[in-house]
Amino acid sequence: MEPYRPTKLSIFYHRLPHLNTSLHRINSTFDSSNHHYLTSLNIIGSLPPLILIFLLLLLLIYLLTRCCDRRKGRVSPRSSSSACCVKFILGTFGVICCCTIGLGLYGNDDLHNSVTTITKSISNINKFLQNIQAETRVAELMLHGEIPTNVRALAMEFEKEILNRTVTTEMQVNLHYLRSNISLIESRVNDLSSLFNVRIDNNNYTKVIEMIRWNSTLVLLILFIIFNIVLFYAICKYSRCSFITFSVLGLFAVITNWTLVSIYLVSAVATGDFCIAPLRSLTTEFITNRQTVSTSANNQPIFPKELMNYYINCIDGNNNPLSEQITNINIFIDSTRSITRQLKKDGMEKYDPIVLNPLFLSLFDSYSTLDNITNKIMVSSTCTLPYNEILIASESLCGVGLMGITFLLLSALGAAVVFTILVGLDSHAWIYIQKRKSVTIGDESISFLQGNQQHQQHRRGHTRPWVTPSQAVPSLDPSMASTRL
């Protein structure tokens, strides 16, 4: 497989300024245990909330000024052309908002596909570990069951008295060496089995968390689309109540999207730092910083650092750290086989061959099976498979995954900005809509003034009803007045 090369996106995010609390640039190498690095990510993530607070303050000031104008009577109804202009602007930004939400749907799907590929790679690595452990379990069963049973049967047969006690003593010594070698083989095989008694994400937490994230993001984006449908309904009906409803929903969308911008920005920067050198980052995380596998009684990692480094980096596929341990097991098996041959040579001459021959044949078959198991473990434990799976997962995360996070970031940022503009324009629109609508705007303003004047005259004690200009009595001609008189 070709060597990994960082993507342009990861280089872009990696080059973003990483600042500490004193606003000095620090090393941007990914390290989750470094306090200064984590602080720089927190500083980056705090920028969107600060922008949100500033925009909410501006919106609050604007609404307060509009309310003050309305109390002082300085707000006049808008003409139809002005209302159409507001509707057009609101509709345009609503369409733009839907487009940005669509980009988020695309990015959410990309990120989900990337995580699915990563979980498949994790599953393949776990199968790799399970296969090696299954081979060692077969050897353990033989060393715990079949081989000790045959050795005990030999010991019972050798305990029978014969005339030559020198031969008996020599056979007892060889039998003791045989048991010691089998114990050593058993100890080495148990150590080998414990090395692979580890699993990555054994409880499938990654799949569960990804399903929750994927579905919740999908529901949230659909909810934002519904908010835009409410806006389009308000534009069509030009309803004060609908505009106020969208203002409330829009505020929720503004706060939510700016929060998502903060989360996606931190995730993108951290992923970009990781993807500059994913193998080095994995080495730092799993070897240098913490022990990701269970520990033994003396608090030493069961999975050695050199073996972890071998599987992550795979610098030299032929330099397997397990080769020395497997070679030692093979040496003990050969030694045990030689001792068993000597016991067979001496025992067949002094004891009943009908009883001993099946026992020795079974032992030699067990030794051959152990040789095959160790050779198979030696071949199957090379770093090729896990290294390829790590590269596949890294390329998926740093390629499609980082692209998906970027799309989600752009979508949340665009939706946050557009929803902020929409809430401001929407508030501007419903403030100038009168509560009671007349046939025309002119009639509405006249009825409002007439009611106000009538109320003022009633408070002053005037009993004369208000007469509109159309109802006023025309002035009489002097000649006609004299005629009547």
Secondary structure, 3 states (H helix, E strand, C coil): CCCCCCCHHHHHHHCCCCECCCCCECCCCCCCCCHHHHHHHHHHHHHHHHHHHHHHHHHHHHHHHHHHHHHCCCCCCCCHHHHHHHHHHHHHHHHHHHHHHHHHHHHHHHHHHHHHHHHHHHHHHHHHHHHHHHHHHHHHHHHHHHHHHHHHHHHHHHCCCCCCHHHHHHHHHHHHHHHHHHHHHHHHHHHHHHHCCCCCCCCCHHHHHHHHHHHHHHHHHHHHHHHHHHHHHHHHHCCHHHHHHHHHHHHHHHHHHHHHHHHHHHHHHHHHHHHHCHHHHHHHHHHHHCCCCCECCCCCECCCHHHHHHHHHCCCCCCCCHHHHHHHHHHHHHHHHHHHHHHHHHHHHHCCHHHHHHHHHHHHHHHHHHHHHHHHHHHHCCCHHHHHHHHHHHHHHHHHHHHHHHHHHHHHHHHHHHHHHHHHHHHHHHHCCCCCCCCCHHHHHHHHHHHHHHHHHHHHCCCCCCCCHHHCCCCCCHHHHHHHC
